[in-house]
Amino acid sequence: MKHWIHGPLGWIHGQLPHDEETNVVFFRGMSLDALTRGLLGLHRRPLAYGKGAGWGLLMHDMLSWDEGDYERTDYRKVCPPGGELVVFVTEPCSAKGHGPSFEYHRDGRLRTGFSFESLSYGVGEEPNLLLPAFTAANLVGPHAKPDREEDHEERYGYEERIVHAITGFLSLPELERP
């Protein structure tokens, strides 16, 4: 999974018909139609999608089309019982330079969520769900290789390591570059 988390969505950015921030949502246990209708009900415009054998993928505008509505998307409203959503918010506040954030919803409830800037400060019912994957990847713990914000390449390498740990832990499909 190389460099799709940046810019918004790095290489995907030039292929989508917009310039806004984009959320990447992996889903299973629900139909693409149900997710699309749910996001439209929250005024989030779907931009691109794909369906695999296990997880599907949908990308949508991070912000509502309603002027002045800058609230985060409430995925609990679109995640039914038996459903799972893995959400990468690629640019939660690009104006302030904040890093990406992550949410994992199952059965309509937030299991875990965190900012890429502070992996140890998770929220949700299982805030430390991904801690074993982050420890194994040396992202947290005594042997952690820290984020080097002063070095652009090292910072993006750090974020890519986070994405790799998450995708491995949750068995998400690889996003291929065209």
C-alpha positions in Angstrom: 0.0 0.0 0.0 2.2 2.7 -1.3 1.5 6.4 -0.7 -2.2 6.5 -1.2 -2.9 8.1 2.1 -1.4 11.5 1.1 -2.5 14.5 -0.8 -5.6 13.8 -0.8 -5.1 10.1 -1.6 -1.8 10.8 -3.5 -2.1 9.0 -6.8 -5.9 8.8 -6.6 -6.2 12.6 -6.3 -5.7 13.3 -10.0 -8.3 10.7 -11.0 -11.2 12.0 -9.0 -13.4 14.9 -10.2 -12.8 17.3 -7.3 -10.2 18.9 -5.1 -11.7 18.4 -1.7 -10.5 16.2 1.2 -11.5 12.6 0.7 -12.3 9.8 3.2 -11.4 6.2 2.3 -13.9 3.7 3.7 -13.4 -0.1 3.5 -16.7 -1.9 4.3 -18.1 -5.4 4.7 -21.2 -7.0 6.1 -23.3 -4.4 4.2 -24.1 -3.6 0.6 -22.5 -0.8 -1.4 -26.0 0.5 -2.0 -26.8 0.7 1.7 -23.5 2.5 2.4 -24.0 4.9 -0.5 -27.5 5.7 0.6 -26.4 6.2 4.2 -23.6 8.6 3.2 -26.0 10.5 0.9 -28.3 10.8 3.9 -25.4 12.5 5.8 -24.8 14.8 2.8 -21.5 13.1 1.9 -21.0 12.6 -1.9 -19.5 9.2 -2.9 -16.7 9.7 -5.4 -15.4 6.2 -6.3 -16.0 2.6 -5.2 -14.8 -0.9 -5.7 -16.0 -4.3 -4.5 -13.8 -7.2 -3.7 -14.4 -10.7 -2.4 -14.1 -9.6 1.3 -13.9 -5.9 1.8 -15.4 -3.3 -0.5 -14.1 0.3 -0.9 -15.8 3.6 -1.1 -14.3 7.1 -1.2 -16.4 10.1 -0.4 -16.1 13.8 0.3 -15.0 14.4 3.9 -17.2 17.4 4.2 -21.0 17.9 3.7 -22.2 19.6 0.6 -24.2 21.9 3.0 -22.5 25.2 3.3 -21.1 25.7 6.8 -21.3 22.0 7.7 -17.8 20.9 8.7 -18.7 18.2 11.2 -17.0 14.8 11.0 -19.0 12.1 9.4 -21.0 10.0 11.9 -20.3 6.5 10.6 -22.4 5.0 13.5 -25.4 6.0 11.5 -24.4 4.0 8.4 -22.9 0.9 10.0 -25.7 -1.6 10.6 -25.6 -4.7 12.9 -23.2 -7.2 11.2 -21.5 -4.4 9.3 -17.9 -3.1 9.6 -16.4 0.1 8.4 -12.7 1.0 8.4 -12.2 4.7 7.8 -9.1 6.6 6.8 -9.6 10.4 7.1 -6.8 11.4 4.8 -6.8 15.2 5.7 -8.7 15.9 8.8 -7.5 19.5 8.9 -5.2 20.2 6.0 -5.2 23.9 6.8 -3.5 23.2 10.1 -1.3 20.4 8.8 -2.8 17.7 11.0 -2.0 14.1 10.0 -4.6 11.5 8.9 -6.9 9.8 11.4 -8.5 6.4 11.6 -11.8 4.9 12.8 -13.0 1.3 13.0 -16.7 0.7 13.4 -18.4 -2.6 13.9 -22.2 -3.2 14.5 -22.8 0.6 14.5 -20.3 1.3 17.3 -16.9 2.9 17.3 -14.5 0.2 18.3 -11.3 2.2 18.0 -10.2 5.5 16.6 -7.1 7.7 16.7 -5.0 10.4 15.0 -1.9 9.2 13.2 -0.2 11.9 15.4 -0.9 10.1 18.6 -1.3 6.3 18.3 -1.3 5.8 22.0 -4.4 7.9 22.6 -7.2 5.9 21.1 -10.9 6.3 21.6 -13.8 4.0 21.4 -14.8 0.8 23.1 -11.5 -0.9 22.3 -9.0 2.0 22.2 -6.0 -0.4 22.2 -7.3 -2.8 19.6 -4.5 -2.1 17.2 -1.8 -1.8 19.9 -0.3 -5.3 19.2 0.0 -4.4 15.5 1.6 -1.1 16.3 4.0 -2.7 18.8 5.1 -5.3 16.2 5.7 -2.6 13.6 7.8 -0.6 16.2 5.4 2.3 16.0 4.9 2.3 19.8 6.7 0.8 22.6 10.4 0.7 23.7 11.8 0.1 20.2 9.5 2.5 18.4 10.9 4.5 15.5 9.4 8.0 16.1 7.7 10.2 13.6 10.2 12.8 12.3 8.0 15.8 11.5 11.0 17.8 10.4 11.7 15.3 7.6 9.0 15.1 5.0 10.0 11.7 3.7 10.4 10.2 7.1 7.0 11.6 8.2 5.2 10.0 5.2 7.2 6.8 5.7 5.9 6.7 9.3 2.3 7.2 8.2 2.7 4.5 5.6 3.9 2.1 8.3 0.8 2.9 10.3 -1.4 2.2 7.3 0.5 -1.1 6.7 0.0 -2.2 10.3 -3.7 -1.4 10.2 -4.3 -3.2 6.8 -2.4 -6.2 7.9 -4.2 -6.5 11.3 -7.7 -6.1 9.7 -6.8 -8.0 6.5 -7.7 -5.1 4.2 -7.1 -5.5 0.5 -4.1 -3.7 -1.1 -4.9 -0.6 -3.1 -3.0 -0.9 -6.3 -1.6 2.1 -8.2 -2.8 2.3 -11.8 
